[in-house]
Amino acid sequence: MANINLLPWREELRQEKQRQYLSVLGLVAILGVAVGWSIYTYYDTQIDNQRGRNKLLQTEIQKLDSKIKEIETLEKERLELVERMNLIQDLQRSRPQIVHVFDEIVTNIPEGVNLASVERKGNDLIFNGVAESAPRVSKFMRNISTSKWLELGPLEKINDDKDSAAGRKNFLLKTKIDSPTKDTEEQE
């Protein structure tokens, strides 16, 4: 037994273990590269999918933005049409109003009052005239205050007529055009 040499056997065992170690190390390296590659491809695929979803969302957002703009223009057109309809309805309602206003002016002017001009600014009527006396202007104002179609405003000025020596008065009276149906429309 003393003649048995175990060194070559040990050397072979060591070389075999080293080969096994290197092969296991190679397998682990290959396995690591494969796992790394699969993780990389998995996340790359996920990123590509998310980019595709983001692109889809962007195109849908652009479509919705164009629809929103279209809705806004349609809303503006609708508001313009509503304004036009309201204007037409107001004109339709106020069409007989001017006839009633002129009738009220004629019936409410007392004797001795002459109107030089009647000016309309919106719903305001401005009477510029000459009266034989201040009480005639007062009577004109009382008549207007009982009118259904006119609302009495301020007496802007009243002064003596310089061209006449008979005590005539120049006056400027403001009134508003009123409608007896306006109150019932507002209540409705």
Secondary structure, 3 states (H helix, E strand, C coil): CCCCCCHHHHHHHHHHHHHHHHHHHHHHHHHHHHHHHHHHHHHHHHHHHHHHHHHHHHHHHHHHHHHHHHHHHHHHHHHHHHHHHHHHHHHHHHCCHHHHHHHHHHHHCCCCEEEEEEEEECCEEEEEEEECCHHHHHHHHHHHHCCCCEEEEEEEEEEECCCCCCCCEEEEEEEEECCHHHHHHHHC
